[in-house]
Amino acid sequence: MIRSEPRLFLVSLGGAGLVVLLSIGSAFAIGAVVADVVAPMLDRGRVDAGLLAAAAAALLGLSALKVVGIFSRRLGAVYLQQSLQAGQRKAIVRKYLDLPPTWHRDNPTGALLSNASSDVDAAASPAGSLAYAVATVFLLVGALIALFAVDWTLGLVGVVVFPGLLTVFAVYSRRVAPRYRTAQSLRARVTALAHESFDGALTVKVMGRADHQTRRFADQVGELRQSLVSIGRTRAWHDPVIDALPQVGTIAVLVVGAWRCEQGALGLSDLTSAAFLFALMDMPIRAIGWLLGALPRAVAGAERVDRVLAAADDLPHGTASLGGDRAELRLRQVSVRNLRDVSFRVAPGRVVALVGPTGCGKSTVAAVAARLLPPESGTVLVGGVDARELTARAYAAAVAYVPQVPFVFADSVRGNVALGRPGIDDDAVWRALAVARADDFVRVLPQGLDTELGERGAALSGGQRQRLALARALAGGPSLLVLDDATSAVDPVVEADVVAGLRAAAGGPAMLVVATRRPTIALADEVVYLDRGEVVATGAHHELMRDVAGYRELLAAYDRRVGV
């Protein structure tokens, strides 16, 4: 992660390095001031104000430089951590948008939200203390060398204390790492269940199952709580030990140093410098503690983030583009899921209706045509080009898909129709709305195109949302329009009017329509009748009504359902 932001890391590391150098330098400066300035004044019983002021100025100068180092270290660390988190969140969301629906079907939305929030936070958490901890390693090494330079016995104290710290860190990491992995997994499950509860709130209320859903959530929260408490128990012994070791080292230095002073092997200046060096270890060692304490959680979060970023796309795009403004759709011997050897053609400007009983594969055909589902065998051609060879941009420009359950963004009408695509101005938005027969209800909205529609289009009815989604698809000027029962919530008369308007539009797109209403089916140029995953018959509506008994019975059932 740091390779992506090397400059910010170097700013933080540079500041931390300056603090390290000044800390070691301050230890010797303070030792010199005590031995050469303060102690002689005490012996003489007279204060030399000028000399004392010079010593104080020197120490204040070192402190001022240290402030600069601390500022650089902390500012660089904050920028580094936030930049890493922002970069990873953008990468994850981009990956989410690139991955096919088959991958999203296997990964709950709540877990994906957890990946982009708490997992990213965990993965980047060491960045805040990493530069300081790295510099601290040099401080520890430098302090150890300085202790040996002062006196070999004091160096031995450091040799005992510092490896002891590393041992504590190693034991802690080994114990806490699996617990952090469990906690991150439980966080994702809690987020997933919370998201499910919010999405299904109406169902839960109508069915009177609020208590049941609350208990489910409480059980998951309880597991997460227990997992975090177990981590807290481990930290409860780790943090005090880390805090105590430098203090124990300082006491040991004073005891051993006093003994060496008594032997005449050590002076007051040396003892003061050695004690101050150990006293300086407190915060740096805490920094290493913070880093190594964060690493197990960071590893758990990074593993979950990397799993998303490494996910394979089973719908890769090619490099080809389409020529011309109009393109046909052709399926050749396509098999996938319950479909077997499906073949048909949708010519430019023509309307082909997919008709068949529930579960026959109509929506699967629409998903394959919209390239939301890869065929297991066979070929999908758009404009004579294999869909797998087209670039993502070329396919998006040529093919528009409208599902039965449309998605409306928490944005204005304009924002929902245009989606920020270049070249789609207000005139283009109104034209698309008119063809989708949505302009009438948009004109009476409080702010027209500027009306905010709320989350998932809460301000609109089901039929209005469907017509808005249809206008969104039309605004891009596609050459192929795939409608998966996309007007099921619209009045049958309006539905037939929409299809007729699409056909009458100059240079209208080729249309593949999953249809369940006789007026819409009758408007189609050709009907593809599916049953049990196979194409049973193709032809004009009146031909199938005359020749295919199953087709006649199906449409009669459709008529009975709507009361015709």
C-alpha positions in Angstrom: 0.0 0.0 0.0 2.8 2.4 0.8 4.3 2.0 -2.7 1.2 3.8 -3.9 2.0 6.8 -1.7 5.8 6.9 -1.3 6.1 10.7 -0.9 3.7 10.9 2.0 5.4 8.0 3.7 8.8 9.7 3.2 7.4 12.9 4.7 6.2 11.0 7.8 9.4 9.0 8.0 11.6 12.0 7.6 9.8 13.8 10.4 10.1 10.7 12.6 13.8 10.3 11.7 14.4 13.9 12.8 12.6 13.2 16.1 14.8 10.1 16.6 18.0 12.0 16.0 17.0 14.9 18.2 15.9 12.5 21.0 19.2 10.8 21.1 21.0 14.2 20.8 18.8 15.6 23.6 19.8 12.7 25.9 23.5 13.7 25.6 22.7 17.4 25.7 20.8 17.1 28.9 23.5 14.9 30.4 26.1 17.6 29.5 23.9 20.4 30.9 23.4 18.5 34.2 27.1 17.6 34.6 28.8 20.7 33.2 26.3 23.5 34.1 23.8 22.6 36.8 26.1 20.4 39.0 29.0 23.0 39.1 26.5 25.8 40.0 25.2 23.6 42.9 28.7 22.9 44.1 29.6 26.6 44.0 26.3 27.7 45.5 26.1 30.5 42.8 23.9 30.6 39.6 25.5 31.8 36.4 22.5 33.3 34.7 24.2 33.7 31.3 25.5 30.1 31.2 22.1 28.8 32.4 20.3 30.9 29.7 22.6 29.5 27.0 22.0 26.0 28.1 18.2 26.6 28.2 18.3 28.1 24.8 20.2 25.1 23.4 17.6 22.7 24.9 14.7 24.9 23.6 16.3 25.0 20.2 16.4 21.2 20.1 12.8 21.1 21.3 11.7 23.5 18.6 13.3 21.3 15.9 11.7 18.3 17.5 8.3 20.0 17.2 8.9 20.4 13.5 9.7 16.7 13.2 6.6 15.7 15.2 4.5 17.9 13.0 5.9 16.4 9.8 5.6 12.9 11.1 2.0 13.3 12.2 0.8 15.3 9.2 2.4 12.9 6.8 1.0 9.9 8.7 -2.6 11.3 8.6 -2.4 12.2 4.9 -0.9 8.7 4.2 -3.5 6.8 6.1 -6.4 8.8 4.6 -5.0 8.6 1.1 -4.6 4.9 1.4 -8.1 4.4 2.6 -9.5 6.7 -0.1 -7.5 4.8 -2.8 -8.6 1.4 -1.6 -12.3 2.4 -1.3 -12.2 3.7 -4.8 -10.5 0.6 -6.1 -13.0 -1.6 -4.3 -16.1 0.2 -5.6 -14.6 0.2 -9.1 -14.1 -3.5 -8.8 -17.7 -4.0 -7.6 -18.9 -2.2 -10.7 -16.7 -4.2 -12.9 -17.6 -7.6 -11.5 -20.5 -9.4 -13.1 -23.9 -10.1 -11.4 -23.0 -13.7 -10.9 -20.3 -12.6 -8.4 -22.6 -10.2 -6.7 -25.2 -12.9 -6.3 -22.8 -14.9 -4.2 -21.7 -12.0 -2.0 -24.2 -10.3 0.3 -24.5 -6.5 -0.1 -23.9 -6.0 3.6 -20.6 -7.9 3.4 -19.5 -5.8 0.5 -20.3 -2.6 2.5 -18.1 -4.0 5.3 -15.3 -4.6 2.8 -15.4 -1.0 1.7 -15.7 0.4 5.2 -14.4 -1.5 8.3 -12.1 -3.8 6.3 -10.4 -0.8 4.5 -10.1 1.0 7.9 -8.5 -2.0 9.4 -6.1 -2.6 6.4 -4.8 1.0 6.5 -4.7 1.4 10.3 -1.0 0.7 10.7 -0.1 3.6 8.3 -0.8 6.1 11.2 2.1 4.7 13.3 4.3 2.9 10.7 6.8 5.7 10.0 7.2 6.4 13.7 7.6 2.7 14.5 10.2 2.3 11.7 12.1 5.3 13.0 11.8 3.9 16.5 13.6 0.8 15.4 16.6 3.0 14.5 16.1 4.8 17.8 16.3 1.6 19.7 19.4 0.5 17.8 21.0 3.9 18.2 20.1 4.0 21.9 21.6 0.5 22.4 24.8 1.5 20.7 24.9 4.7 22.7 24.4 2.7 26.0 27.4 0.5 25.1 29.4 3.6 24.2 28.6 5.0 27.7 29.2 1.8 29.6 29.1 -1.9 28.6 27.0 -2.9 31.7 24.3 -0.4 30.7 24.4 -1.8 27.2 23.7 -5.3 28.6 20.6 -3.9 30.4 19.4 -2.7 27.0 20.2 -6.1 25.4 18.0 -7.7 28.0 15.1 -5.3 27.8 14.7 -4.7 24.0 14.5 -8.4 23.0 12.0 -8.8 25.9 9.8 -6.3 24.1 10.0 -8.1 20.8 9.1 -11.4 22.5 6.0 -9.8 24.1 5.0 -8.4 20.7 5.5 -11.8 19.0 3.4 -13.7 21.6 0.7 -11.1 21.4 0.5 -11.1 17.6 0.3 -14.9 17.5 -2.5 -15.0 19.9 -4.6 -12.1 18.7 -4.3 -12.5 14.9 -7.0 -15.3 14.5 -9.3 -13.4 16.8 -9.1 -10.3 14.6 -9.9 -12.4 11.6 -13.0 -13.8 13.3 -14.0 -10.3 14.4 -13.7 -8.8 10.9 -15.8 -11.7 9.5 -18.4 -11.1 12.2 -18.5 -7.4 11.4 -19.4 -8.3 7.8 -22.2 -10.6 9.0 -23.6 -7.9 11.3 -23.5 -5.4 8.5 -25.1 -7.8 6.1 -27.9 -8.6 8.5 -28.5 -4.9 9.3 -28.7 -4.1 5.6 -31.1 -7.0 5.1 -33.2 -5.7 8.0 -33.4 -2.2 6.5 -34.2 -3.4 3.0 -36.9 -5.8 4.3 -38.3 -3.4 6.9 -41.7 -3.2 5.3 -42.0 -7.0 5.1 -40.9 -7.4 8.7 -43.5 -4.9 9.9 -46.3 -6.2 7.8 -45.6 -9.8 8.9 -45.2 -8.7 12.6 -41.7 -10.3 12.8 -39.8 -7.3 14.3 -39.0 -9.3 17.4 -37.7 -12.2 15.4 -35.5 -10.0 13.3 -34.2 -8.1 16.3 -33.3 -11.4 18.0 -31.4 -12.5 14.8 -29.5 -9.3 14.9 -28.9 -9.4 18.6 -27.4 -12.9 18.3 -24.9 -11.7 15.6 -24.0 -8.6 17.7 -23.5 -10.8 20.7 -21.0 -13.0 18.8 -19.2 -9.9 17.6 -19.1 -8.5 21.2 -17.6 -11.7 22.6 -15.0 -11.7 19.8 -14.0 -8.1 20.6 -14.0 -8.8 24.3 -11.6 -11.7 23.8 -9.3 -9.3 21.9 -9.6 -6.8 24.7 -8.6 -9.5 27.3 -5.4 -10.2 25.3 -4.6 -6.5 25.0 -5.3 -6.1 28.8 -2.0 -7.9 29.6 -0.1 -6.8 26.5 -0.4 -3.0 27.0 0.7 -2.9 30.7 3.7 -5.1 30.0 4.8 -2.9 27.1 4.3 0.2 29.3 6.3 -1.4 32.2 9.3 -2.7 30.4 10.9 0.7 29.6 10.3 1.8 33.2 11.9 -1.4 34.5 14.8 -0.7 32.2 15.2 2.8 33.5 15.3 1.6 37.1 17.8 -1.1 36.1 20.0 1.5 34.4 19.9 3.8 37.5 20.7 0.8 39.8 23.5 -0.5 37.7 24.7 3.0 36.8 24.9 4.0 40.5 27.0 0.9 41.2 29.3 1.8 38.3 29.5 5.4 39.5 30.5 4.2 42.9 33.3 2.2 41.2 34.4 5.3 39.4 33.7 3.7 36.0 30.9 6.1 35.2 30.3 9.9 35.5 27.2 11.8 36.4 26.8 13.1 32.8 27.0 9.5 31.4 24.5 8.2 34.0 22.1 11.0 33.3 22.3 10.5 29.5 21.7 6.7 29.9 18.7 7.2 32.2 17.3 9.8 29.8 17.7 7.4 26.8 15.7 4.8 28.6 13.1 7.3 29.6 12.8 8.4 26.0 11.9 4.8 25.0 8.4 5.0 26.5 6.6 6.7 23.6 8.6 5.1 20.8 7.9 1.7 22.3 4.3 2.6 22.6 4.4 3.4 18.9 5.8 -0.1 18.1 3.1 -1.5 20.4 0.4 0.4 18.4 1.8 -0.8 15.1 2.1 -4.4 16.1 -1.2 -4.2 17.9 -2.8 -3.0 14.7 -1.1 -5.4 12.4 -3.2 -8.5 13.2 -6.4 -6.5 12.5 -4.8 -5.0 9.4 -3.9 -8.4 8.0 -7.4 -9.6 8.6 -8.9 -6.6 6.9 -6.3 -6.7 4.0 -7.1 -10.3 3.3 -10.8 -9.5 2.9 -10.0 -6.5 0.7 -7.6 -8.5 -1.4 -10.2 -11.2 -1.9 -12.4 -8.6 -3.6 -9.6 -6.9 -5.6 -8.4 -10.4 -6.8 -11.9 -11.6 -7.8 -11.9 -12.8 -11.4 -14.3 -11.3 -14.0 -16.0 -14.1 -15.9 -17.2 -11.5 -18.4 -14.0 -10.0 -19.8 -14.3 -7.4 -22.5 -12.3 -7.3 -25.8 -10.9 -4.6 -27.9 -13.4 -4.4 -30.9 -15.8 -1.6 -31.6 -19.0 -1.4 -33.6 -19.5 0.5 -36.9 -22.7 2.3 -37.8 -25.6 3.5 -35.7 -27.8 0.4 -35.9 -26.9 -3.2 -35.0 -28.7 -6.5 -34.9 -28.7 -9.1 -32.1 -28.2 -12.7 -32.9 -28.0 -15.7 -30.6 -26.5 -18.9 -32.0 -26.9 -22.1 -30.1 -26.7 -20.5 -26.7 -26.9 -22.7 -23.7 -26.7 -21.6 -20.1 -28.4 -22.8 -17.0 -31.8 -24.1 -18.1 -31.5 -22.8 -21.7 -30.5 -25.3 -24.4 -29.4 -24.3 -28.0 -31.3 -21.1 -28.1 -31.0 -19.3 -31.5 -32.9 -16.3 -32.9 -32.3 -12.9 -34.5 -33.4 -9.4 -33.7 -33.0 -7.2 -36.8 -32.4 -3.4 -36.6 -35.7 -1.6 -36.0 -37.6 -4.8 -35.3 -39.4 -5.8 -32.1 -39.0 -9.4 -31.0 -41.2 -10.6 -28.0 -40.0 -13.4 -25.8 -43.0 -15.3 -24.5 -43.2 -18.4 -22.4 -44.5 -19.9 -19.1 -42.8 -19.0 -15.8 -39.4 -20.6 -15.4 -38.9 -21.2 -19.1 -35.8 -19.0 -19.3 -37.1 -15.7 -20.6 -35.1 -13.5 -18.1 -32.0 -15.7 -18.6 -32.2 -14.9 -22.4 -32.5 -11.2 -21.6 -29.5 -11.4 -19.2 -27.4 -13.1 -21.8 -28.4 -10.6 -24.5 -27.5 -7.7 -22.1 -24.2 -9.5 -21.3 -25.0 -9.9 -17.7 -24.6 -13.6 -17.9 -22.0 -15.5 -19.9 -23.2 -18.3 -22.1 -21.8 -21.7 -21.3 -21.8 -22.5 -25.0 -22.8 -20.8 -28.2 -22.3 -17.2 -29.3 -24.0 -13.8 -28.9 -23.4 -11.4 -31.8 -24.1 -7.7 -31.8 -23.7 -6.1 -35.2 -22.0 -9.2 -36.4 -19.3 -9.0 -33.7 -18.9 -11.6 -30.9 -20.1 -9.8 -27.8 -17.0 -11.0 -26.0 -14.7 -9.1 -28.4 -16.4 -5.7 -27.9 -15.0 -3.1 -25.5 -17.1 -2.3 -22.4 -17.7 1.2 -23.8 -18.8 -0.1 -27.2 -21.2 -2.6 -25.7 -22.7 0.0 -23.2 -23.2 2.4 -26.1 -24.9 -0.2 -28.3 -27.1 -2.2 -25.8 -29.4 -0.9 -23.1 -31.1 -3.2 -20.6 -34.1 -2.4 -18.4 -35.0 -5.0 -15.7 -38.4 -5.7 -14.3 -37.4 -4.1 -11.0 -35.8 -0.8 -11.9 -33.2 1.0 -9.8 -33.7 4.7 -9.1 -30.9 6.7 -7.6 -31.3 9.1 -4.8 -30.9 11.9 -7.3 -33.0 14.3 -9.4 -35.0 13.2 -12.4 -32.3 14.7 -14.7 -29.5 12.9 -12.8 -31.4 9.6 -13.1 -32.0 9.9 -16.8 -28.7 11.4 -17.9 -26.4 9.6 -15.4 -23.7 12.1 -16.1 -23.2 10.8 -19.7 -21.8 13.4 -22.1 -24.0 14.8 -24.8 -27.3 14.2 -22.9 -28.7 17.6 -22.3 -32.2 18.6 -21.1 -33.7 18.4 -24.6 -32.4 14.8 -24.9 -33.8 14.0 -21.4 -37.2 15.3 -22.3 -37.2 13.4 -25.6 -36.4 10.2 -23.8 -39.1 10.9 -21.2 -41.6 11.5 -24.0 -40.9 8.2 -25.7 -41.2 6.4 -22.4 -44.4 8.2 -21.7 -42.9 9.6 -18.5 -42.9 13.3 -19.5 -46.5 13.9 -18.2 -45.9 12.9 -14.6 -42.4 14.6 -14.6 -43.9 17.9 -15.6 -46.2 18.0 -12.6 -43.4 17.1 -10.1 -42.6 20.1 -7.8 -39.3 21.0 -9.5 -39.7 19.1 -12.7 -36.3 17.7 -13.8 -34.7 19.0 -10.6 -37.1 17.0 -8.3 -35.2 14.8 -5.9 -36.6 11.3 -6.0 -35.4 10.0 -2.7 -33.7 6.6 -2.0 -34.7 4.0 -4.6 -37.2 6.5 -6.1 -39.5 6.5 -3.0 -41.3 9.5 -4.4 -42.5 7.6 -7.4 -45.0 4.7 -8.1 -43.8 1.4 -9.4 -45.0 2.2 -13.0 -43.3 5.6 -12.8 -40.0 4.1 -11.8 -40.2 1.6 -14.7 -40.9 4.4 -17.2 -38.1 6.5 -15.8 -35.7 3.5 -16.1 -36.9 3.1 -19.7 -36.2 6.8 -20.4 -32.7 6.4 -18.9 -32.0 3.5 -21.3 -33.4 5.5 -24.3 -31.4 8.7 -23.5 -28.2 7.0 -24.5 -29.4 6.3 -28.0 -28.9 2.5 -28.0 -29.1 0.4 -31.2 -30.5 -2.6 -29.2 -33.0 -2.3 -26.3 -33.5 -5.3 -24.0 -36.7 -5.1 -21.8 -37.1 -7.8 -19.2 -40.8 -7.4 -18.5 -39.8 -3.8 -17.9 -43.3 -2.4 -18.1 -45.1 -4.9 -15.9 -46.2 -2.3 -13.4 -47.5 0.0 -16.1 -51.1 0.1 -17.2 -51.6 -2.2 -20.2 -52.8 0.6 -22.4 -49.8 2.7 -21.5 -47.5 -0.3 -22.0 -48.8 -0.8 -25.5 -48.5 2.9 -26.1 -44.9 2.9 -25.0 -44.0 0.0 -27.3 -45.8 1.6 -30.2 -43.9 4.9 -29.5 -40.6 3.0 -29.6 -41.5 1.4 -32.9 -42.6 4.7 -34.4 -39.5 6.6 -33.3 -37.3 7.5 -36.2 -34.3 5.2 -36.3 -35.7 3.2 -33.4 -33.6 0.5 -31.8 -33.9 -3.2 -32.2 -36.0 -4.4 -29.3 -36.0 -7.7 -27.4 -39.0 -7.6 -25.1 -39.9 -10.2 -22.4 -43.7 -9.8 -22.7 -46.7 -11.2 -20.7 -49.6 -9.1 -22.1 -51.4 -9.8 -25.3 -51.5 -6.1 -26.6 -47.7 -5.8 -26.2 -47.1 -9.2 -27.8 -49.4 -8.4 -30.7 -47.2 -5.3 -31.5 -44.1 -7.4 -32.0 -42.8 -8.1 -35.4 -41.9 -11.6 -34.3 -42.5 -13.8 -31.3 -40.0 -16.3 -29.9 -42.0 -18.9 -27.9 -39.9 -20.6 -25.1 -40.8 -23.6 -23.1 -38.6 -25.6 -20.7 -35.5 -23.7 -21.8 -35.9 -24.3 -25.6 -37.2 -22.3 -28.5 -40.5 -24.1 -29.4 -41.6 -21.8 -32.2 -40.9 -18.5 -33.8 -43.1 -16.4 -36.0 -45.7 -13.6 -36.1 -48.2 -13.5 -33.2 -51.1 -14.5 -35.4 -49.1 -17.4 -36.9 -48.3 -18.9 -33.5 -51.9 -18.4 -32.4 -53.0 -20.4 -35.4 -50.3 -23.2 -35.3 -49.1 -23.6 -31.7 -51.6 -24.9 -29.1 -49.3 -24.3 -26.1 -48.9 -20.7 -27.2 -52.7 -20.2 -27.5 -53.2 -21.7 -24.0 -50.5 -19.5 -22.5 -52.0 -16.3 -23.8 -55.5 -17.4 -22.7 -54.0 -17.8 -19.2 -52.5 -14.3 -19.5 -55.9 -13.0 -20.5 -57.6 -14.7 -17.5 -55.0 -13.3 -15.2 -55.7 -9.6 -16.2 -59.4 -10.3 -16.4 -59.8 -9.9 -20.2 
